[in-house]
Amino acid sequence: MTCFRSLIAGMALSLTMLAPAVAQMPQPPEIAARAYVLLDVTTGQVLASKDPDAPVEPASLTKLMSAYLVFDALRAGKITLTQTFGVSERAWKTPGSRMFIEPRMQVPVEDLIKGMIVQSGNDATVALAEGVAGSVDRFVELMNQQAKALGMTATGYRNPEGLTAPGHITTARDLATLSTRLMNDFPQYVGYYSIQRYRYPGTPATNDTNRNLLLFRDPTVDGLKTGHTDAAGYCLVATARRPVPGLGDGPAGQRRLLSVMLGASSENARAAESQKLLNWGYTAFDTVRLLAANQPAAEPRVWKGKSDTVKLGRVEGVIVSVPAGEGSGLKSDVVRPDPLVAPLQKGQGVGTLRVTTAAGQPVVEVPLTVLETVEEAGIFGRAWDALRLWIQ
């Protein structure tokens, strides 16, 4: 591996999911919870955590995975928002939070989604599971398969609604992974998580208010999900999006943070502690865009190719979160295989960008990809480069 200094001073790149930012980390406030993770979704960096890999009951945070599968079925065209699902005896009798739907009802999918998310309805969740997969057991199989596909290595599901069951566990880290993928993979459905009140026509109004208190306290919060059982305590996955000067206008100029709060002592405590953690993340760290989309981080030599160089970078550009005040002195190195030999395909992973502070403290390490394909040269070009490589 050859290490060479990038020509772009102060460059940084988003870290792969849940790798920690370690550059003279600000100390988070005291958080009254069993476990938590604060993730900068915009950059992919964990800003703070406590026992992120401790096994915990997910309670109704389970419904994040149930929603993922429902949204995936919608995207694939297997179901539609307007089609209706019946309500089985099993769905109707599922204990816990309810949407108050009953057997013989035919409920539109979109209303069941709202019932699952806003009212945390266990009956709505089971009805969706049966409608999507044919049975609850098959749906749970799909939940566990999807967890593995997302890299949630410490998670096991036993039901779609989140009631306590042996082996029904997850971690704060896995929940952060799931929540981030849910938002990134299905942005068209994220709006359901910001609905403050919902009630299906003809049902009681006793459970029509979203239990995520931050939706009523902080206008920048737009999700995601609460959970509670006696074993799990009070849990909340909260996400907020706030504008950042210098990042641009619209959604592209906003920074999203995600907090996973597990095992708080009360409904109000989980909201207050989540708010404390989110506010700290926004003030203790600066977000800096250092490369635009598709701007190369380096253009190293390529052998046996139709082009002499290859552009290495990130399609989405370069954004990094650093401790407040440290954004101006960032340095970067690119570590890559040498020699690079064509063909190289667009999107192919080649090398890593290492970013440090001016004092040499590590900030992030990010995989680089090929931005433009470099095709293989003709027979004479390949032979000439082969000779030069042999001599070199």
C-alpha positions as a printed Julia matrix, in Angstrom:
392×3 Matrix{Float64}:
   0.0     0.0     0.0
   1.26    3.44   -0.87
   0.36    6.47    1.19
   0.44    9.85   -0.48
  -0.66   13.27    0.61
  -3.85   14.54   -0.96
  -3.59   17.84   -2.79
  -6.79   19.1    -1.19
  -6.1    20.56    2.23
  -8.75   20.2     4.88
 -10.59   17.37    3.13
 -12.8    14.86    4.94
 -15.3    12.18    4.07
 -18.26   10.53    5.74
 -17.43    7.43    7.74
 -19.02    4.06    7.12
 -21.99    3.43    9.37
 -21.37    3.62   13.09
 -17.6     4.01   13.06
 -16.64    6.46   15.82
 -15.35    9.98   15.48
 -12.32   10.15   17.8
 -10.7    13.55   17.3
 -10.5    15.03   20.82
 -14.12   14.13   21.34
 -16.23   16.54   23.38
 -17.67   14.83   26.43
 -21.44   14.3    26.21
 -23.71   15.36   29.05
 -24.85   12.88   31.65
 -27.7    10.89   30.13
 -30.11    8.99   32.35
 -30.6     5.83   30.28
 -29.3     2.27   30.18
 -27.84    2.69   26.7
 -27.78    5.24   23.93
 -26.21    6.19   20.61
 -26.04    9.63   19.03
 -25.42    9.31   15.31
 -24.76   12.03   12.77
 -26.76   10.57    9.89
 -25.42   13.18    7.45
 -21.82   12.07    7.91
 -22.32    8.55    9.3
 -20.32    9.28   12.45
 -21.17    8.23   15.98
 -20.81   11.33   18.15
 -21.49    9.67   21.51
 -22.59    6.35   22.91
 -23.1     4.37   26.09
 -23.2     0.57   26.02
 -24.15    0.57   22.32
 -23.72   -3.21   22.04
 -25.51   -4.24   25.23
 -28.44   -6.59   24.48
 -31.8    -4.95   25.22
 -35.45   -5.54   24.54
 -36.62   -3.35   21.65
 -40.27   -3.11   22.79
 -42.23   -1.19   20.12
 -39.01   -0.08   18.44
 -39.5    -3.5    16.83
 -42.02   -1.76   14.6
 -39.18    0.03   12.83
 -38.27   -3.29   11.21
 -41.92   -4.1    10.59
 -42.25   -0.77    8.82
 -39.09   -1.45    6.81
 -40.62   -4.62    5.39
 -43.96   -2.93    4.68
 -42.23   -0.05    2.89
 -40.12   -2.52    0.92
 -43.28   -4.34   -0.19
 -44.75   -1.01   -1.3
 -41.63   -0.13   -3.26
 -41.63   -3.52   -4.94
 -45.28   -3.13   -5.96
 -46.38   -6.17   -3.96
 -48.93   -4.06   -2.1
 -50.39   -0.56   -2.47
 -51.35    2.1     0.01
 -54.98    1.98   -1.06
 -55.57   -1.76   -0.95
 -57.22   -3.17    2.14
 -56.19   -5.9     4.58
 -58.56   -7.84    6.76
 -58.29   -7.96   10.54
 -57.77  -11.46   11.93
 -58.7   -12.72   15.36
 -54.99  -12.83   16.17
 -54.51   -9.18   15.23
 -57.6    -8.14   17.17
 -56.55  -10.01   20.31
 -52.9    -8.88   20.34
 -52.41   -7.16   23.72
 -50.8    -3.79   24.31
 -51.19   -0.56   22.38
 -54.06   -0.63   19.93
 -55.47    1.04   16.84
 -58.84   -0.45   17.85
 -59.6    -2.25   14.61
 -61.86   -5.29   14.73
 -62.47   -8.52   12.83
 -64.46   -8.25    9.6
 -62.99   -4.78    9.01
 -61.16   -4.15    5.75
 -58.59   -1.44    6.52
 -56.5     0.4     3.88
 -52.77   -0.25    4.11
 -52.02    3.44    4.6
 -54.31    3.59    7.62
 -52.69    0.49    9.09
 -49.28    2.14    8.63
 -50.5     5.24   10.46
 -51.98    3.06   13.19
 -48.69    1.19   13.57
 -46.52    4.32   13.64
 -48.62    7.03   15.33
 -50.69    4.89   17.71
 -48.06    2.13   17.98
 -50.94   -0.26   17.37
 -50.01   -3.88   17.9
 -53.23   -4.89   16.16
 -52.33   -2.79   13.11
 -48.81   -4.24   13.04
 -50.04   -7.83   13.1
 -52.6    -7.07   10.38
 -49.81   -5.64    8.21
 -47.57   -8.62    8.9
 -50.28  -11.06    7.87
 -51.16   -9.01    4.8
 -47.57   -8.68    3.59
 -46.26  -12.16    4.34
 -49.36  -14.33    4.66
 -48.67  -15.16    8.3
 -46.97  -13.67   11.33
 -44.45  -16.51   11.46
 -43.35  -15.9     7.87
 -43.15  -12.16    8.52
 -40.87  -12.75   11.51
 -38.63  -14.89    9.3
 -38.4   -11.98    6.88
 -37.61   -9.6     9.75
 -34.65  -11.71   10.81
 -33.44  -12.12    7.23
 -33.58   -8.36    6.73
 -31.75   -7.75   10.0
 -28.87   -9.92    8.76
 -28.88   -8.16    5.39
 -28.57   -4.78    7.13
 -25.69   -5.99    9.31
 -27.72   -6.06   12.54
 -25.66   -8.9    13.96
 -26.93   -8.69   17.55
 -30.67   -8.56   16.78
 -33.22  -11.34   16.93
 -36.95  -10.92   16.33
 -39.71  -13.15   17.66
 -42.76  -11.05   16.76
 -43.58   -7.95   14.67
 -45.06   -5.78   17.41
 -42.41   -5.86   20.17
 -44.04   -7.71   23.06
 -41.59   -9.37   25.44
 -40.47  -12.82   24.23
 -37.36  -14.98   24.8
 -34.71  -14.11   22.23
 -36.43  -10.9    21.14
 -33.43   -8.57   21.52
 -31.42   -5.87   19.82
 -28.82   -3.19   20.64
 -28.62    0.58   20.4
 -26.08    0.19   17.59
 -28.33   -2.1    15.57
 -31.29    0.24   16.08
 -29.2     3.15   14.77
 -28.3     1.08   11.72
 -31.94    0.13   11.1
 -33.26    3.66   11.62
 -30.71    5.17    9.26
 -31.42    2.62    6.55
 -35.16    3.12    7.01
 -34.82    6.85    6.37
 -32.3     6.52    3.55
 -34.03    3.65    1.74
 -37.6     4.96    2.02
 -37.54    8.77    2.17
 -41.0     8.9     0.6
 -42.5     7.32    3.73
 -40.55    9.11    6.48
 -43.33   11.69    6.77
 -45.57    9.21    8.56
 -43.25    9.46   11.58
 -43.94   13.17   12.06
 -47.74   12.8    12.29
 -48.77   14.04   15.7
 -52.29   12.62   15.89
 -54.21    9.95   14.05
 -57.39    7.95   14.62
 -59.1     5.55   12.23
 -62.71    6.65   11.64
 -65.17    4.96   13.94
 -62.61    3.94   16.57
 -62.15    5.41   20.08
 -60.11    8.61   20.42
 -58.32    7.37   23.54
 -55.07    6.56   21.76
 -54.77    9.08   18.95
 -51.67   11.05   20.05
 -48.13   10.18   19.01
 -46.13    9.26   22.12
 -42.99   10.94   20.76
 -43.23   14.09   22.88
 -40.41   15.77   20.92
 -42.75   16.13   17.94
 -44.65   18.65   20.08
 -41.61   20.31   21.67
 -39.03   20.68   18.89
 -40.09   21.67   15.34
 -36.88   20.18   13.9
 -37.78   16.68   15.15
 -39.58   14.54   12.56
 -39.49   11.01   14.0
 -39.13    8.23   14.69
 -40.55    5.79   17.27
 -41.23    5.18   20.93
 -41.25    1.92   22.84
 -42.03    0.7    26.33
 -42.34   -2.52   28.27
 -41.6    -3.23   31.9
 -38.4    -5.04   30.89
 -37.25   -2.52   28.29
 -38.11    0.66   30.16
 -38.96    3.78   28.18
 -37.24    3.97   24.79
 -37.15    6.5    21.99
 -35.49    6.73   18.61
 -35.6    10.44   17.79
 -34.29   12.23   14.72
 -33.99   15.92   13.91
 -32.92   17.91   10.88
 -31.5    21.43   11.23
 -29.94   23.79    8.66
 -26.16   24.25    8.59
 -24.66   27.49    7.24
 -22.47   26.83    4.23
 -23.98   23.5     3.24
 -26.47   24.99    0.78
 -30.2    25.5     0.57
 -33.02   23.0     1.04
 -32.6    19.46    2.39
 -29.02   19.28    1.06
 -28.08   22.07    3.45
 -29.51   20.35    6.51
 -27.83   18.11    9.03
 -29.68   15.12   10.44
 -28.9    13.65   13.85
 -30.38   10.48   15.31
 -30.52    9.53   18.97
 -31.34    6.04   20.23
 -32.37    6.21   23.88
 -33.01    2.93   25.72
 -34.17    2.24   29.25
 -35.18    5.69   30.48
 -37.3     5.94   33.62
 -40.43    7.56   32.18
 -42.1     8.91   29.05
 -41.02   12.44   29.88
 -37.47   11.36   30.79
 -36.87    9.62   27.47
 -37.97   12.77   25.65
 -35.94   15.12   27.85
 -32.77   13.01   27.66
 -33.13   12.59   23.9
 -33.56   16.35   23.5
 -30.49   16.96   25.64
 -28.42   14.6    23.52
 -29.61   16.04   20.2
 -28.98   19.63   21.29
 -25.5    18.72   22.48
 -24.68   17.07   19.17
 -25.67   20.15   17.21
 -23.63   22.53   19.39
 -20.55   20.4    20.2
 -19.79   19.51   16.57
 -19.41   21.45   13.34
 -20.34   19.99    9.98
 -18.07   20.85    7.07
 -18.52   20.1     3.37
 -15.08   19.73    1.82
 -15.77   18.11   -1.52
 -18.75   18.51   -3.8
 -20.55   15.5    -5.25
 -18.31   13.56   -7.65
 -15.32   15.82   -6.96
 -12.21   13.61   -6.87
 -10.13   13.28   -3.72
  -7.18   12.03   -5.76
  -6.28   11.14   -9.38
  -3.53    8.5    -9.21
  -1.68    6.83  -12.12
  -3.35    3.89  -13.87
  -1.48    1.24  -15.85
  -2.73   -0.68  -18.91
  -5.74    1.62  -19.29
  -7.18    3.86  -21.97
  -6.75    6.69  -19.46
  -3.52    7.41  -17.6
  -5.28    8.38  -14.37
  -8.38    7.46  -12.39
 -10.61    9.71  -10.25
 -11.14    8.44   -6.72
 -13.76    9.98   -4.46
 -17.39    9.68   -3.36
 -20.48   10.17   -5.49
 -22.24   11.96   -2.63
 -19.34   14.31   -1.95
 -17.45   14.93    1.28
 -19.05   16.01    4.55
 -17.53   15.49    7.99
 -18.47   16.38   11.55
 -15.66   17.59   13.77
 -15.47   19.04   17.28
 -16.57   22.67   17.17
 -13.82   24.98   15.94
 -11.59   22.26   14.45
 -12.9    22.25   10.88
 -10.33   24.59    9.35
  -7.2    22.52    9.94
  -8.12   19.08    8.66
  -5.56   17.03    6.78
  -5.99   13.92    4.66
  -4.06   10.97    3.24
  -5.16    8.46    0.64
  -4.11    4.87    1.14
  -4.51    2.75   -2.0
  -3.13   -0.29   -3.81
  -0.11    0.39   -6.0
   0.06   -0.16   -8.9
  -3.51    0.43  -10.09
  -4.16   -1.65  -13.2
  -7.1    -1.26  -15.59
  -9.9    -2.11  -16.01
 -11.43   -0.12  -13.13
 -15.2     0.11  -12.96
 -17.24    3.09  -11.78
 -18.31    2.46   -8.19
 -15.48   -0.01   -7.54
 -13.89    0.41   -4.13
 -10.27    1.51   -4.36
  -8.4     2.76   -1.32
  -9.29    4.7     1.77
  -9.23    8.35    2.76
  -7.82    9.04    6.22
  -8.68   12.39    7.78
  -6.96   13.91   10.8
  -6.96   17.19   12.67
  -4.08   19.65   12.38
  -2.61   18.01   15.49
  -2.77   14.57   13.89
  -5.77   13.27   15.82
  -7.82   10.76   13.75
 -11.22   11.96   12.61
 -12.54    9.45   10.05
 -11.45    6.77    7.6
 -13.61    6.38    4.52
 -13.54    3.96    1.57
 -13.06    5.61   -1.82
 -14.65    4.51   -5.09
 -13.85    4.96   -8.77
 -15.82    7.94  -10.11
 -15.31    7.22  -13.84
 -14.66    3.86  -15.49
 -11.16    3.3   -16.91
 -11.3     0.7   -19.66
  -8.48   -1.63  -20.52
  -6.09   -0.4   -23.22
  -5.39   -2.26  -26.47
  -2.87   -5.06  -26.71
   0.06   -2.78  -27.52
  -0.77   -0.34  -24.72
  -1.03   -3.18  -22.21
   2.24   -4.7   -23.42
   4.08   -1.37  -23.17
   2.82   -0.72  -19.64
   3.63   -4.29  -18.63
   7.2    -3.73  -19.75
   7.44   -0.43  -17.87
   6.03   -2.0   -14.74
   8.56   -4.83  -14.99
  11.41   -2.34  -15.34
  10.06   -0.23  -12.46
